[in-house]
Structure formats: structure tokens, C-alpha cells
Amino acid sequence: MLRKPIIPSIMKTILLTILAAFFTTNAFTQEIKISISPTMNNALHLRYVSGGPNYNWRPGVNASLSYHFKTDNKINLAVGLTYQNATVKVDPFITPQDDPPPFNESINLLALNVGAYYNFNRGFFASIDPLIHFQLDYNDDNSISNQTGIGISGGIGKKLNLKSNMSISIEPKIWIYNLIPFQEESLPLRLTVAGLNIGLNFK
């Protein structure tokens, strides 16, 4: 696969923009959310590809810290920082005569997100979060392509009040990383994650 180097100026501009949003919105925070998600992870092409290694689902974990502030009674905006640890099983089948054993490959990502939450009745909500993420442990020997890029996550959940200033939220959620890679590749893999996001919310 052809790879071109990341353009540092573009990365710096995007990163500084999101960091500026993160810190400026902190002054208007209505709620702080700490969440953790057990996840299942795979690397997908998101289109049909014939031949090559097979990738299979393996467990991982997602942890995040986010700041939420209201724009009206229905919509909350959020700025957050997320860490994703994912494992994917790689089966590097080549030919029946040359069939190396499967192995697990680890992927660690750090992501910044600016998202929106739409609040329905009875504590139900839907979320969508564009992500800018950086792979912390990539090297050229990896079987799975560099996941540094832009992705998206979304889910539908329910918030349960515990106290006047505390609640818990439960949200089945999907993350798709590397939708827009920062390195050009002919057949990029996208880390695809499904999990149950459990969060504690503090007002």
C-alpha cells in the first residue's frame, strides 16, 4: 500500500483548533462525564476486498473524559478526550503451503472530539461525535495500517438520575476510526469498535 507522510502543518492546525475549543468551552461547562466502555474491535476495509489477511473481532476498552454544556433544552454540546485500547486478531493467510499462524495486534489511540447530544423524553438521548485521533504505537511492521486520522462515533442511550448533581448513563455505541486517513493509502483499514459506554455525570 502506498503511504505518503503526514503533513505536519495540517495536523497542527486541526489539533490546535480542537484544543482551543476544549479549553474555551470549559468555562461554560454544565456537566462533566467520566466513562468507560468494554468494546469489541475489528479492522475493516468497509468495502469488498478479495484476498489478503483476515481480521477478526477481539476485546478492548475505551475510556473518556468530556465536558458538556447546554445550548437549549434538547441539545447539549460536548468536548472530550478519549483513549482507545483495541486488539484485533490477524490471520495472515497467504497460501495453503505458506500459512503463518494467527496473531493479535494491539492498537492504542488518543482522540479529541467535539460532539452533540440530542435529548429525548424520559432520559433517552442520541449522540454523534466527530473524532480526530492519533495512533500512539504504530510502526512500519504493523499489519494494520496507521489509524491516525479523522473518524466518528455515535450511539443511543439513557440517563438515570442518582442524585440532584449526579447521574449515570448507559449507551450502546459505535466508533469508526480512520474514515479520513492522514496518510494516503490505496486500501486503508478502519478500526471499527462496538461497545457499551457507561458514564458517570457530575453537574
C-alpha positions in Angstrom: 0.0 0.0 0.0 1.3 3.5 -0.9 1.8 5.8 2.0 2.5 9.5 2.0 3.9 11.3 5.0 1.6 13.2 7.3 1.6 16.9 6.6 2.6 18.4 10.0 1.1 21.9 9.4 -2.4 20.4 8.7 -2.2 18.2 11.8 -1.0 21.1 14.0 -3.8 23.4 12.7 -6.5 20.8 13.4 -5.1 19.9 16.8 -4.8 23.5 17.9 -8.4 24.2 16.8 -9.8 21.4 18.8 -7.6 22.2 21.8 -8.8 25.8 21.7 -12.4 24.6 21.6 -11.8 22.3 24.5 -10.3 24.9 26.8 -12.6 27.8 25.9 -15.8 25.8 26.4 -14.6 24.6 29.8 -15.8 27.9 31.2 -19.3 27.1 30.2 -19.4 23.5 31.4 -22.7 22.3 32.8 -21.7 18.7 33.3 -18.5 16.6 33.5 -18.7 13.0 32.3 -16.3 10.2 33.0 -17.0 7.0 31.1 -15.6 3.6 30.3 -16.6 1.0 27.7 -15.8 -2.6 27.3 -15.5 -3.0 23.5 -15.2 -5.5 20.6 -12.8 -4.4 17.9 -12.0 -5.2 14.3 -10.2 -3.7 11.3 -12.4 -3.4 8.2 -12.0 -2.1 4.7 -15.7 -1.0 4.7 -15.8 -2.3 1.1 -15.3 -5.6 -0.7 -11.7 -6.7 -0.9 -10.6 -10.0 -2.4 -7.6 -11.8 -0.8 -5.2 -10.7 1.8 -5.2 -11.3 5.6 -8.4 -11.9 7.6 -9.2 -9.7 10.6 -11.3 -10.9 13.5 -13.0 -9.3 16.5 -11.2 -9.1 19.8 -11.9 -7.3 23.1 -10.7 -3.9 24.2 -11.5 -0.9 26.3 -12.4 2.7 25.7 -12.1 5.4 28.4 -13.1 9.1 28.1 -13.4 12.4 29.9 -15.8 15.0 28.5 -17.3 18.4 29.3 -21.0 19.0 28.4 -22.8 22.3 28.1 -26.4 23.1 27.1 -27.4 25.2 24.1 -31.1 24.6 24.7 -33.4 22.1 26.4 -32.9 19.5 23.7 -29.3 19.8 22.6 -26.0 19.5 24.5 -22.6 20.1 23.0 -19.6 18.2 24.3 -15.8 18.4 24.1 -13.8 15.4 25.2 -10.6 13.3 25.3 -10.8 9.6 24.6 -8.3 6.7 24.9 -9.0 3.6 22.9 -7.1 0.3 23.5 -8.1 -2.3 20.9 -6.9 -5.7 19.9 -7.5 -7.3 16.5 -6.8 -10.9 15.6 -4.8 -11.0 12.3 -4.8 -14.2 10.2 -2.1 -13.7 7.6 -3.2 -16.5 5.3 -1.1 -16.5 2.1 -1.3 -20.0 0.5 -2.1 -23.5 1.8 1.6 -24.2 1.6 2.6 -20.9 3.4 0.1 -20.3 6.2 1.6 -18.4 9.1 -0.2 -18.7 12.5 -2.8 -16.0 13.5 -1.6 -13.4 16.0 -3.1 -10.5 17.9 -2.2 -6.9 17.1 -2.7 -4.0 19.6 -3.8 -0.5 18.6 -3.7 2.4 21.0 -5.4 5.7 20.1 -5.8 9.1 21.7 -8.7 11.1 20.3 -10.2 14.5 20.7 -13.8 15.0 19.9 -16.4 17.8 19.6 -19.9 16.3 19.6 -23.6 16.8 20.0 -26.2 15.1 22.2 -29.9 15.3 21.4 -32.2 14.7 24.5 -35.4 12.9 24.1 -38.1 12.3 26.8 -37.6 10.1 29.8 -33.8 10.5 29.8 -33.1 8.9 26.4 -30.6 10.6 24.2 -28.7 10.2 20.9 -25.1 11.2 20.4 -22.7 11.9 17.5 -19.0 12.8 17.8 -16.6 13.6 15.1 -13.1 12.5 16.2 -9.5 13.5 15.4 -7.3 10.7 16.6 -3.6 9.7 16.8 -2.2 6.2 17.0 0.3 6.1 19.8 2.1 2.8 18.9 2.2 2.5 15.1 5.4 1.2 13.4 6.1 0.0 9.9 6.0 -3.6 10.9 2.3 -3.4 11.9 -0.1 -5.4 9.8 -2.9 -2.9 10.3 -2.5 0.4 8.6 -1.8 3.6 10.6 -5.1 4.7 12.2 -4.1 8.4 12.7 -6.9 10.4 11.0 -10.5 11.6 11.4 -13.3 9.3 12.5 -16.8 9.4 14.0 -18.7 7.8 16.9 -22.4 7.6 17.7 -24.9 5.9 20.0 -28.3 5.9 21.6 -28.6 5.7 25.4 -30.4 6.5 28.6 -29.5 8.7 31.6 -30.6 7.7 35.1 -30.5 10.3 37.9 -28.8 9.1 41.1 -28.7 12.4 43.0 -29.5 16.0 42.2 -26.0 16.6 40.9 -25.1 13.1 39.7 -26.4 10.7 37.1 -25.4 7.5 35.2 -25.7 7.0 31.5 -25.8 3.7 29.6 -25.2 3.9 25.9 -24.6 1.2 23.2 -22.1 3.0 20.9 -20.1 2.5 17.7 -16.7 4.1 16.9 -15.3 4.1 13.3 -11.7 5.4 13.1 -9.6 6.4 10.1 -12.5 7.4 7.9 -10.3 10.1 6.6 -6.7 8.9 7.0 -3.9 11.4 7.5 -1.7 9.2 5.3 -2.9 8.3 1.8 -3.4 4.6 1.2 -5.0 2.6 -1.6 -6.9 0.3 0.7 -7.0 1.8 4.2 -8.2 -0.3 7.1 -10.6 1.3 9.6 -10.6 0.3 13.2 -14.3 -0.4 13.9 -15.4 -0.6 17.6 -18.7 -1.6 19.2 -19.1 -1.2 23.0 -21.4 -0.4 25.9 -20.5 3.1 27.2 -21.2 3.5 30.9 -20.7 7.1 32.2 -20.9 9.0 35.5 -22.1 12.5 35.0 -21.4 15.3 37.5 -23.1 18.7 37.4 
